[in-house]
Amino acid sequence: MDWDFTENIAFKALYDAFNNSEETSALEFLSSDGASYYLELTQDAAGEGIDLSDNETMEELKEEIIEYLENN
């Protein structure tokens, strides 16, 4: 993916919220308390020209976000 989501304000809010939560699983966080942050981030991605109607691209973005949250 050629979009650096880590510089996005929505991602920074998501990252802070995840780190301040008691959740250890990024996937579970994204499907509960982090859902609104994730939605905003995906909207920003679409605004940056990322084709999220492509399931493979959407899955790649989700995996990169989860990996970043859990490893940083």
FIRO-913747 format. One record per residue: residue number from 0; residue in one letter; x, z, y of N, C-alpha, C, O in turn. Coordinates in steps of 0.02 Angstrom, whole numbers, plus 50000, padded with zeros to 5 digits. Example, Ala and Ser with C-alpha at 12.3 -4.5 7.8 and 13.67 -1.06 7.14 Angstrom:
<rs>
+------+------+-------+-------+-------+-------+-------+-------+-------+-------+-------+-------+-------+-------+
: keba : kenu :   nc1 :   nc3 :   nc2 :  cac1 :  cac3 :  cac2 :   cc1 :   cc3 :   cc2 :   oc1 :   oc3 :   oc2 :
+------+------+-------+-------+-------+-------+-------+-------+-------+-------+-------+-------+-------+-------+
:    0 :    A : 50660 : 50390 : 49716 : 50615 : 50390 : 49775 : 50660 : 50390 : 49835 : 50712 : 50423 : 49834 :
:    1 :    S : 50642 : 50354 : 49888 : 50684 : 50357 : 49947 : 50645 : 50394 : 50002 : 50670 : 50402 : 50057 :
+------+------+-------+-------+-------+-------+-------+-------+-------+-------+-------+-------+-------+-------+
</rs>
This chain:
<rs>
+------+------+-------+-------+-------+-------+-------+-------+-------+-------+-------+-------+-------+-------+
: keba : kenu :   nc1 :   nc3 :   nc2 :  cac1 :  cac3 :  cac2 :   cc1 :   cc3 :   cc2 :   oc1 :   oc3 :   oc2 :
+------+------+-------+-------+-------+-------+-------+-------+-------+-------+-------+-------+-------+-------+
:    0 :    M : 50042 : 50000 : 49942 : 50000 : 50000 : 50000 : 50045 : 50000 : 50062 : 50095 : 50035 : 50065 :
:    1 :    D : 50026 : 49960 : 50111 : 50069 : 49953 : 50170 : 50045 : 49993 : 50230 : 50065 : 49979 : 50287 :
:    2 :    W : 50002 : 50042 : 50218 : 49978 : 50085 : 50272 : 50005 : 50155 : 50261 : 49994 : 50184 : 50207 :
:    3 :    D : 50039 : 50183 : 50310 : 50067 : 50250 : 50305 : 50013 : 50301 : 50326 : 50010 : 50322 : 50384 :
:    4 :    F : 49973 : 50321 : 50277 : 49917 : 50367 : 50291 : 49941 : 50436 : 50314 : 49903 : 50473 : 50344 :
:    5 :    T : 50004 : 50453 : 50299 : 50028 : 50520 : 50317 : 50033 : 50530 : 50392 : 50037 : 50587 : 50416 :
:    6 :    E : 50033 : 50476 : 50430 : 50036 : 50480 : 50503 : 49967 : 50482 : 50535 : 49961 : 50490 : 50595 :
:    7 :    N : 49915 : 50475 : 50494 : 49846 : 50473 : 50518 : 49821 : 50543 : 50534 : 49834 : 50590 : 50496 :
:    8 :    I : 49786 : 50550 : 50589 : 49760 : 50616 : 50610 : 49711 : 50645 : 50559 : 49711 : 50706 : 50548 :
:    9 :    A : 49670 : 50603 : 50528 : 49623 : 50627 : 50477 : 49661 : 50653 : 50416 : 49642 : 50703 : 50386 :
:   10 :    F : 49716 : 50619 : 50398 : 49755 : 50644 : 50341 : 49788 : 50710 : 50359 : 49790 : 50755 : 50317 :
:   11 :    K : 49814 : 50716 : 50419 : 49846 : 50778 : 50439 : 49797 : 50836 : 50436 : 49815 : 50892 : 50416 :
:   12 :    A : 49734 : 50824 : 50456 : 49683 : 50876 : 50451 : 49667 : 50892 : 50378 : 49659 : 50950 : 50360 :
:   13 :    L : 49664 : 50840 : 50337 : 49652 : 50849 : 50265 : 49709 : 50889 : 50234 : 49697 : 50936 : 50195 :
:   14 :    Y : 49770 : 50872 : 50251 : 49829 : 50906 : 50224 : 49828 : 50980 : 50244 : 49840 : 51024 : 50202 :
:   15 :    D : 49814 : 50994 : 50307 : 49811 : 51064 : 50330 : 49756 : 51102 : 50295 : 49766 : 51159 : 50275 :
:   16 :    A : 49698 : 51071 : 50289 : 49642 : 51104 : 50256 : 49658 : 51119 : 50183 : 49642 : 51173 : 50158 :
:   17 :    F : 49690 : 51072 : 50148 : 49709 : 51083 : 50078 : 49759 : 51140 : 50073 : 49752 : 51183 : 50029 :
:   18 :    N : 49808 : 51140 : 50116 : 49859 : 51192 : 50114 : 49832 : 51261 : 50131 : 49858 : 51312 : 50109 :
:   19 :    N : 49779 : 51263 : 50171 : 49749 : 51327 : 50191 : 49694 : 51349 : 50143 : 49667 : 51404 : 50151 :
:   20 :    S : 49678 : 51307 : 50095 : 49626 : 51325 : 50046 : 49659 : 51360 : 49987 : 49721 : 51362 : 49981 :
:   21 :    E : 49619 : 51387 : 49945 : 49644 : 51419 : 49884 : 49644 : 51371 : 49825 : 49660 : 51389 : 49769 :
:   22 :    E : 49625 : 51309 : 49838 : 49621 : 51258 : 49786 : 49691 : 51234 : 49766 : 49734 : 51225 : 49809 :
:   23 :    T : 49701 : 51226 : 49702 : 49765 : 51201 : 49677 : 49762 : 51128 : 49656 : 49814 : 51096 : 49650 :
:   24 :    S : 49703 : 51103 : 49644 : 49694 : 51034 : 49624 : 49671 : 50992 : 49684 : 49618 : 51005 : 49713 :
:   25 :    A : 49711 : 50943 : 49702 : 49693 : 50900 : 49759 : 49629 : 50861 : 49743 : 49588 : 50852 : 49788 :
:   26 :    L : 49621 : 50838 : 49682 : 49562 : 50800 : 49663 : 49499 : 50843 : 49672 : 49449 : 50819 : 49699 :
:   27 :    E : 49501 : 50904 : 49649 : 49444 : 50949 : 49657 : 49431 : 50963 : 49731 : 49373 : 50967 : 49752 :
:   28 :    F : 49483 : 50972 : 49770 : 49475 : 50983 : 49841 : 49442 : 50924 : 49875 : 49398 : 50932 : 49917 :
:   29 :    L : 49464 : 50863 : 49857 : 49436 : 50803 : 49887 : 49362 : 50795 : 49870 : 49324 : 50766 : 49909 :
:   30 :    S : 49341 : 50819 : 49812 : 49272 : 50812 : 49792 : 49228 : 50869 : 49816 : 49167 : 50870 : 49804 :
:   31 :    S : 49258 : 50918 : 49850 : 49217 : 50974 : 49876 : 49232 : 50984 : 49950 : 49207 : 50946 : 49991 :
:   32 :    D : 49270 : 51034 : 49966 : 49284 : 51051 : 50036 : 49319 : 50996 : 50075 : 49311 : 50991 : 50136 :
:   33 :    G : 49357 : 50954 : 50042 : 49394 : 50902 : 50075 : 49358 : 50835 : 50081 : 49386 : 50787 : 50106 :
:   34 :    A : 49296 : 50833 : 50057 : 49260 : 50769 : 50056 : 49251 : 50738 : 50125 : 49260 : 50677 : 50133 :
:   35 :    S : 49236 : 50778 : 50175 : 49226 : 50749 : 50242 : 49291 : 50723 : 50271 : 49292 : 50672 : 50305 :
:   36 :    Y : 49346 : 50758 : 50257 : 49412 : 50735 : 50280 : 49430 : 50668 : 50245 : 49455 : 50622 : 50276 :
:   37 :    Y : 49416 : 50665 : 50180 : 49431 : 50606 : 50141 : 49390 : 50547 : 50165 : 49416 : 50491 : 50171 :
:   38 :    L : 49327 : 50559 : 50180 : 49283 : 50505 : 50205 : 49310 : 50478 : 50271 : 49314 : 50418 : 50281 :
:   39 :    E : 49330 : 50523 : 50316 : 49357 : 50501 : 50380 : 49422 : 50461 : 50369 : 49433 : 50411 : 50403 :
:   40 :    L : 49463 : 50484 : 50323 : 49526 : 50449 : 50309 : 49512 : 50379 : 50281 : 49545 : 50331 : 50301 :
:   41 :    T : 49464 : 50372 : 50236 : 49449 : 50306 : 50209 : 49419 : 50261 : 50263 : 49430 : 50200 : 50262 :
:   42 :    Q : 49380 : 50289 : 50309 : 49354 : 50249 : 50364 : 49411 : 50224 : 50408 : 49411 : 50167 : 50431 :
:   43 :    D : 49460 : 50267 : 50421 : 49518 : 50247 : 50460 : 49558 : 50192 : 50423 : 49583 : 50146 : 50455 :
:   44 :    A : 49563 : 50199 : 50357 : 49599 : 50148 : 50318 : 49564 : 50081 : 50325 : 49597 : 50029 : 50333 :
:   45 :    A : 49498 : 50081 : 50321 : 49461 : 50018 : 50329 : 49472 : 49989 : 50398 : 49478 : 49929 : 50406 :
:   46 :    G : 49475 : 50033 : 50448 : 49488 : 50011 : 50516 : 49558 : 49981 : 50524 : 49569 : 49941 : 50569 :
:   47 :    E : 49604 : 50001 : 50481 : 49671 : 49975 : 50482 : 49678 : 49911 : 50441 : 49732 : 49883 : 50434 :
:   48 :    G : 49622 : 49888 : 50413 : 49622 : 49825 : 50376 : 49632 : 49833 : 50301 : 49641 : 49783 : 50266 :
:   49 :    I : 49631 : 49894 : 50275 : 49637 : 49905 : 50203 : 49569 : 49888 : 50171 : 49518 : 49916 : 50191 :
:   50 :    D : 49569 : 49844 : 50122 : 49507 : 49822 : 50089 : 49488 : 49873 : 50035 : 49509 : 49868 : 49978 :
:   51 :    L : 49447 : 49921 : 50055 : 49427 : 49973 : 50008 : 49368 : 49952 : 49964 : 49345 : 49991 : 49921 :
:   52 :    S : 49343 : 49891 : 49973 : 49293 : 49866 : 49927 : 49325 : 49844 : 49861 : 49291 : 49835 : 49811 :
:   53 :    D : 49391 : 49836 : 49863 : 49430 : 49821 : 49803 : 49444 : 49887 : 49767 : 49480 : 49929 : 49793 :
:   54 :    N : 49415 : 49895 : 49708 : 49422 : 49958 : 49671 : 49495 : 49977 : 49658 : 49512 : 50036 : 49660 :
:   55 :    E : 49537 : 49928 : 49646 : 49607 : 49943 : 49632 : 49642 : 49972 : 49694 : 49681 : 50018 : 49689 :
:   56 :    T : 49627 : 49944 : 49752 : 49656 : 49969 : 49815 : 49630 : 50039 : 49830 : 49669 : 50082 : 49851 :
:   57 :    M : 49566 : 50049 : 49820 : 49536 : 50115 : 49832 : 49568 : 50168 : 49786 : 49583 : 50223 : 49808 :
:   58 :    E : 49577 : 50150 : 49723 : 49606 : 50196 : 49675 : 49679 : 50211 : 49693 : 49702 : 50268 : 49687 :
:   59 :    E : 49715 : 50159 : 49714 : 49785 : 50168 : 49734 : 49790 : 50216 : 49793 : 49833 : 50261 : 49794 :
:   60 :    L : 49747 : 50208 : 49842 : 49747 : 50252 : 49900 : 49733 : 50324 : 49879 : 49767 : 50371 : 49899 :
:   61 :    K : 49682 : 50333 : 49838 : 49664 : 50400 : 49814 : 49721 : 50433 : 49776 : 49736 : 50491 : 49787 :
:   62 :    E : 49753 : 50395 : 49733 : 49809 : 50422 : 49694 : 49867 : 50441 : 49739 : 49898 : 50493 : 49729 :
:   63 :    E : 49882 : 50400 : 49789 : 49937 : 50416 : 49835 : 49921 : 50479 : 49875 : 49965 : 50520 : 49887 :
:   64 :    I : 49859 : 50487 : 49896 : 49839 : 50546 : 49934 : 49845 : 50608 : 49890 : 49873 : 50658 : 49912 :
:   65 :    I : 49820 : 50605 : 49830 : 49823 : 50662 : 49783 : 49895 : 50680 : 49769 : 49914 : 50739 : 49770 :
:   66 :    E : 49936 : 50630 : 49755 : 50006 : 50643 : 49740 : 50041 : 50676 : 49800 : 50079 : 50724 : 49791 :
:   67 :    Y : 50027 : 50652 : 49859 : 50059 : 50681 : 49918 : 50036 : 50753 : 49928 : 50077 : 50797 : 49941 :
:   68 :    L : 49971 : 50765 : 49922 : 49945 : 50833 : 49932 : 49975 : 50883 : 49882 : 49993 : 50939 : 49901 :
:   69 :    E : 49981 : 50862 : 49821 : 50005 : 50908 : 49769 : 50081 : 50916 : 49767 : 50106 : 50965 : 49738 :
:   70 :    N : 50118 : 50870 : 49798 : 50191 : 50873 : 49794 : 50225 : 50890 : 49859 : 50287 : 50894 : 49861 :
:   71 :    N : 50188 : 50900 : 49912 : 50220 : 50915 : 49977 : 50193 : 50978 : 50008 : 50214 : 50998 : 50062 :
+------+------+-------+-------+-------+-------+-------+-------+-------+-------+-------+-------+-------+-------+
</rs>
